[in-house]
Amino acid sequence: MIVLRGRLNGIQRNRIKGLLNMLYTSKELASEIGINVNQIYAVYVPLGCPVQRDDRKHIFINGKSFAEWYTKVYIKIRLAEDETFCKTCKQGVKIYQPKQKTKGGLSYVLSVCPVCGRGLTKIIDFKR
């Protein structure tokens, strides 16, 4: 199953690599990564993020174990040349009824999801 909720952008993923082998509070971890604290409580903890609680139920997260957990749960989605990702179906689907377009050096293909009918776009090439 592909998990989309809670995915980080490239800058945030690079910040995860720099986390230390120490316990962070949820506020400190959110600040280090560059996310909102609510994302930790609403997304990561329910998905099984490795947490430790003290006697007053405060959450502490080890930086290295969080980074390892994140890379296991949020694997990179690999698509073939003739596939594009449908956010409704949450999976890669074959390109159906393709229409190639070019606009200002950007080449892309417009298609339709064969399962749900959603309009899809796949960028092919970008030349400046």
C-alpha positions in Angstrom: 0.0 0.0 0.0 1.3 3.5 -0.9 1.1 6.1 1.9 0.6 9.6 0.6 -0.5 11.4 3.7 2.5 12.9 5.5 5.0 12.8 2.6 7.8 15.3 2.9 9.3 17.4 0.2 12.9 17.2 -0.9 14.3 19.7 1.6 12.5 18.1 4.5 13.8 14.6 3.4 17.3 15.9 3.4 16.8 17.3 6.9 15.8 13.9 8.1 19.2 12.6 7.1 20.8 15.0 9.5 18.8 13.9 12.6 21.0 12.8 15.5 20.8 9.6 17.6 19.1 11.4 20.5 15.6 11.8 21.8 13.6 14.8 20.4 10.4 16.1 21.7 7.7 16.4 19.0 8.1 20.1 18.9 11.9 19.9 18.4 11.5 17.2 15.7 9.0 19.3 13.8 11.3 22.3 14.0 14.3 20.3 12.8 12.4 18.8 9.8 10.3 21.9 9.0 6.8 20.5 9.5 3.9 21.3 11.8 3.8 19.5 15.2 0.2 18.4 14.4 1.6 16.3 11.5 3.5 14.2 14.0 0.5 13.5 16.2 -2.1 13.1 13.4 -0.1 11.2 10.8 3.2 9.7 12.0 2.2 8.3 15.5 -0.9 6.5 14.1 1.2 5.0 11.3 3.5 3.5 13.9 6.4 6.0 14.3 8.7 4.7 17.0 8.0 6.8 20.1 8.8 6.6 23.8 6.6 8.0 26.5 7.7 9.1 29.9 5.6 8.8 33.1 3.6 12.0 32.2 2.8 10.6 28.7 5.0 13.0 26.9 6.3 11.8 23.5 10.0 11.5 22.7 11.2 10.3 19.3 14.7 9.1 18.5 16.1 10.9 15.4 17.9 8.0 13.8 15.0 5.5 14.4 12.5 8.1 13.0 14.7 8.5 9.8 14.9 4.7 9.3 11.1 4.3 9.9 10.3 7.1 7.5 12.4 5.6 4.6 10.6 2.2 5.2 7.1 3.5 5.3 7.4 6.2 2.6 9.1 4.3 -0.2 9.9 6.0 -3.5 7.2 5.4 -6.2 8.8 4.1 -9.4 6.8 4.4 -12.6 7.5 2.9 -16.0 7.8 5.1 -19.1 4.2 4.3 -20.1 2.7 5.0 -16.6 1.5 8.0 -14.6 0.3 8.3 -11.1 -3.4 8.7 -10.3 -4.1 10.5 -7.0 -7.6 9.2 -6.8 -6.7 5.5 -7.3 -3.4 6.0 -5.4 -1.4 3.9 -7.8 0.5 4.0 -11.1 -1.8 3.4 -14.1 -1.1 3.0 -17.8 -1.3 6.1 -20.0 -4.7 6.0 -21.7 -5.8 8.3 -24.6 -2.5 10.4 -24.6 -2.3 13.9 -26.0 1.2 15.3 -26.1 1.5 19.1 -25.5 4.4 21.6 -25.4 4.3 24.9 -23.7 7.4 27.2 -23.2 9.9 24.3 -23.4 7.9 22.0 -21.2 6.7 18.8 -22.9 4.0 16.8 -21.2 1.3 14.2 -21.9 -2.3 14.6 -20.9 -4.2 11.4 -20.3 -7.2 9.9 -18.6 -7.1 7.3 -15.8 -8.6 4.1 -17.2 -10.0 3.2 -13.7 -11.7 6.4 -12.4 -11.6 8.8 -15.4 -9.5 11.5 -13.7 -7.4 13.7 -15.9 -3.7 13.0 -15.5 -0.5 14.8 -16.5 3.0 13.4 -16.9 6.0 15.7 -17.6 8.2 14.3 -20.3 10.9 17.0 -20.8 11.8 20.5 -19.7 14.2 22.6 -21.7 15.1 26.1 -20.6 
